[in-house]
Amino acid sequence: MTKNPLPLSEIPLDMTQPRNIAIIGAGLAGLSCAQALTAQGHLVQLFEKSRGVSGRMSTRSFESWACDHGAQYFTATDPAFQRQIEVWQAAGAAALWDAQITSYDAQGWQPVKPSMGRYVGTPSMTAPAKFLAKDLTIHFSTTIDQLLREGKIWKLHSKEHGLHETRFDIVILAIPSKQAEPLVQPHSNLLFDRCRDAVMVPTWALMVYAHKRLALDFDAAFINTGMFSWIARSSSKPKRQSEEAWIAHATSDWSRAHENLTKDEAAPLLTEGFEKLTGIRPEIYQTHLWRYARLGHATHHGHIFDQSLQLGLCGDWTSTEKVEGAWLSGRAVALDIAQQSEAASR
Ligand SMILES: Cc1cc2nc3c(=O)[nH]c(=O)nc-3n(C[C@H](O)[C@H](O)[C@H](O)COP(=O)(O)OP(=O)(O)OC[C@H]3O[C@@H](n4cnc5c(N)ncnc54)[C@H](O)[C@@H]3O)c2cc1C
């Protein structure tokens, strides 16, 4: 089960036994895990298939505009994550988004009362992850496609570079369940079943740019009817450079029903939907499919660390499916490793 992670300073230091640890995935879960393990004195290397950090908490940049097309904002309920947000704020990597939010349903548009602080990365959603990544060793453009176990050590194989030279004592997978599934399958039925049970569903995203402000008198809206679940003026967030950029996320049901469409096939459906909802026809737009956006059902089994294999799983899907949950799940695995080392040294 997921435990509440301790603040970094309270995670026991394990300087006597530094271990070589590989973390697959440099989203919020992998980065928070790496930071906590590095603080314990371990030698950590991250492997990331794309060219940058941050995973689904992301901003897409085009020639003259940019749009937050993944996670829209983050909230904090856990004191450790609240402290992390304060650190990001002090470093200029995050700020409160004082958005005017409405909701839309069969009765029309209704204002939503602010219930909690909504934070965003500044100047883009990738800033908090970049802040966490500053002093970490990360191998970019490296898609791990095989984990090899030889005695008590792990070797990693990537699609781009073949066998990696470092031998690892511990491997942590901080990636969506579907992507972790084939990696754990040869090694653990328990971990494989855990991944297979966590079915993740897609989200289609429509990014819209306009030369002048669109005539919509809110910054974001929860949409409770039709094909979209959320639309937002991405450019209303603090420190954004773009003039007028909007994001619209389709519902999980709509996205699942249309997940086999190409971007060109999905674009007219998404833009027509946007026009139907807002009365505005997008002229400059891009689309993106998040194939493993969120869990299809709400069962969170918690992070897992298999002591006999020295193999762990974390990520938002093991927690609350949110930025906060991803961050907490990474620290929870790090705490398991610290407690295990402490027990072994007694
Ligand atoms: C459309 C959308 C909207 C969202 N809105 C919100 C929101 O408003 N608020 C909120 O709190 N959360 C939101 N979320 C959820 C939030 O984005 C995630 O919970 C969080 O970012 C997940 O972090 P993670 O580290 O678990 O996974 P990820 O961010 O997915 O990171 C995993 C990383 O692993 C890499 N990877 C995968 N496979 C491999 C491999 N084999 N080898 C190497 N690297 C690999 C990926 O490239 C990625 O960088 C949203 C998500 C989506 C998709």
The ligand as an SDF file (V2000), in Angstrom:
LIG
                    3D

 53 58  0  0  0  0  0  0  0  0999 V2000
   -4.6140   15.1510  -21.0390 C   0  0  0  0  0  0  0  0  0  0  0  0
   -4.1830   15.0550  -19.6130 C   0  0  0  0  0  0  0  0  0  0  0  0
   -4.6420   15.9950  -18.6790 C   0  0  0  0  0  0  0  0  0  0  0  0
   -4.2340   15.9160  -17.3450 C   0  0  0  0  0  0  0  0  0  0  0  0
   -4.6530   16.8790  -16.4670 N   0  0  0  0  0  0  0  0  0  0  0  0
   -4.1690   16.8610  -15.1990 C   0  0  0  0  0  0  0  0  0  0  0  0
   -4.4540   17.9380  -14.3140 C   0  0  0  0  0  0  0  0  0  0  0  0
   -5.0970   18.9290  -14.6880 O   0  0  0  0  0  0  0  0  0  0  0  0
   -3.9770   17.8680  -13.0350 N   0  0  0  0  0  0  0  0  0  0  0  0
   -3.2130   16.8110  -12.5990 C   0  0  0  0  0  0  0  0  0  0  0  0
   -2.7700   16.8140  -11.4550 O   0  0  0  0  0  0  0  0  0  0  0  0
   -2.9040   15.7980  -13.4500 N   0  0  0  0  0  0  0  0  0  0  0  0
   -3.3550   15.8090  -14.7210 C   0  0  0  0  0  0  0  0  0  0  0  0
   -3.0100   14.8100  -15.5900 N   0  0  0  0  0  0  0  0  0  0  0  0
   -2.2490   13.6770  -15.0710 C   0  0  0  0  0  0  0  0  0  0  0  0
   -0.7590   14.0230  -14.9220 C   0  0  0  0  0  0  0  0  0  0  0  0
   -0.2590   14.5160  -16.1280 O   0  0  0  0  0  0  0  0  0  0  0  0
   -0.0430   12.7490  -14.5610 C   0  0  0  0  0  0  0  0  0  0  0  0
   -0.6490   12.2070  -13.3900 O   0  0  0  0  0  0  0  0  0  0  0  0
    1.4460   12.8870  -14.2660 C   0  0  0  0  0  0  0  0  0  0  0  0
    2.0490   13.8210  -15.1140 O   0  0  0  0  0  0  0  0  0  0  0  0
    2.0450   11.4920  -14.4470 C   0  0  0  0  0  0  0  0  0  0  0  0
    3.4250   11.4980  -14.1250 O   0  0  0  0  0  0  0  0  0  0  0  0
    4.2320   10.1310  -14.2010 P   0  0  0  0  0  0  0  0  0  0  0  0
    5.6280   10.4440  -13.8810 O   0  0  0  0  0  0  0  0  0  0  0  0
    3.5310    9.0910  -13.4010 O   0  0  0  0  0  0  0  0  0  0  0  0
    4.0930    9.6300  -15.7210 O   0  0  0  0  0  0  0  0  0  0  0  0
    4.5200   10.3490  -17.0650 P   0  0  0  0  0  0  0  0  0  0  0  0
    4.3950   11.8050  -16.9630 O   0  0  0  0  0  0  0  0  0  0  0  0
    3.7570    9.6460  -18.1510 O   0  0  0  0  0  0  0  0  0  0  0  0
    6.0740    9.9970  -17.1920 O   0  0  0  0  0  0  0  0  0  0  0  0
    6.5280    8.7590  -17.7040 C   0  0  0  0  0  0  0  0  0  0  0  0
    7.7750    9.0140  -18.5510 C   0  0  0  0  0  0  0  0  0  0  0  0
    8.3080    7.7490  -18.9480 O   0  0  0  0  0  0  0  0  0  0  0  0
    8.7520    7.8260  -20.2870 C   0  0  0  0  0  0  0  0  0  0  0  0
    8.7610    6.4340  -20.7780 N   0  0  0  0  0  0  0  0  0  0  0  0
    7.6980    5.6140  -21.0260 C   0  0  0  0  0  0  0  0  0  0  0  0
    8.1270    4.3920  -21.4170 N   0  0  0  0  0  0  0  0  0  0  0  0
    9.4720    4.4320  -21.4070 C   0  0  0  0  0  0  0  0  0  0  0  0
   10.5030    3.4750  -21.7090 C   0  0  0  0  0  0  0  0  0  0  0  0
   10.1980    2.2110  -22.0870 N   0  0  0  0  0  0  0  0  0  0  0  0
   11.7950    3.8530  -21.6160 N   0  0  0  0  0  0  0  0  0  0  0  0
   12.1230    5.1260  -21.2250 C   0  0  0  0  0  0  0  0  0  0  0  0
   11.1840    6.0760  -20.9300 N   0  0  0  0  0  0  0  0  0  0  0  0
    9.8910    5.7290  -21.0070 C   0  0  0  0  0  0  0  0  0  0  0  0
    7.7520    8.7490  -20.9570 C   0  0  0  0  0  0  0  0  0  0  0  0
    8.3080    9.3550  -22.1230 O   0  0  0  0  0  0  0  0  0  0  0  0
    7.4820    9.7730  -19.8440 C   0  0  0  0  0  0  0  0  0  0  0  0
    8.3490   10.8900  -19.9270 O   0  0  0  0  0  0  0  0  0  0  0  0
   -3.3800   14.8660  -16.9320 C   0  0  0  0  0  0  0  0  0  0  0  0
   -2.9090   13.9410  -17.8780 C   0  0  0  0  0  0  0  0  0  0  0  0
   -3.3000   14.0350  -19.1980 C   0  0  0  0  0  0  0  0  0  0  0  0
   -2.7350   13.0680  -20.2060 C   0  0  0  0  0  0  0  0  0  0  0  0
  1  2  1  0
  2  3  1  0
  2 52  2  0
  3  4  2  0
  4  5  1  0
  4 50  1  0
  5  6  2  0
  6  7  1  0
  6 13  1  0
  7  8  2  0
  7  9  1  0
  9 10  1  0
 10 11  2  0
 10 12  1  0
 12 13  2  0
 13 14  1  0
 14 15  1  0
 14 50  1  0
 15 16  1  0
 16 17  1  0
 16 18  1  0
 18 19  1  0
 18 20  1  0
 20 21  1  0
 20 22  1  0
 22 23  1  0
 23 24  1  0
 24 25  2  0
 24 26  1  0
 24 27  1  0
 27 28  1  0
 28 29  2  0
 28 30  1  0
 28 31  1  0
 31 32  1  0
 32 33  1  0
 33 34  1  0
 33 48  1  0
 34 35  1  0
 35 36  1  0
 35 46  1  0
 36 37  1  0
 36 45  1  0
 37 38  2  0
 38 39  1  0
 39 40  1  0
 39 45  2  0
 40 41  1  0
 40 42  2  0
 42 43  1  0
 43 44  2  0
 44 45  1  0
 46 47  1  0
 46 48  1  0
 48 49  1  0
 50 51  2  0
 51 52  1  0
 52 53  1  0
M  END
$$$$
